[in-house]
């Protein structure tokens, strides 16, 4: 499968702390160069949609982006829900994990991992 990196505007952004955490996980998991970060949505969650964030290999429906040196896979149909979203990593007393700030979300749940559009 070829990796054609899309040169148009990237749909999401990562904070520096998110990039550091993703690079750390990538190295710890000893993933191959064929792996990238999959970002998407799926039905479910307490608000209607849940976020997808994890390492995966490219699939036929994917658009491929390079964001801050990270290879990112996303199905084109998911971009309407995610365009403009920022992904952050928090590690403090109140919160530890990835945080999704999505301007397209009309409502979000208390855990921050699901939303409605």
Secondary structure, DSSP 8 states (H G I E B T S, - for coil): ----B--S--SEEE-HHHHHHHHHHHHHTT--TTEEEEEEEEE-STTSEEEEEEEEE--TTEEEEEETTEEEEEEGGGHHHHTTEEEEEEESSS-EEEEEE-TT-SEE-TTSSEEE-
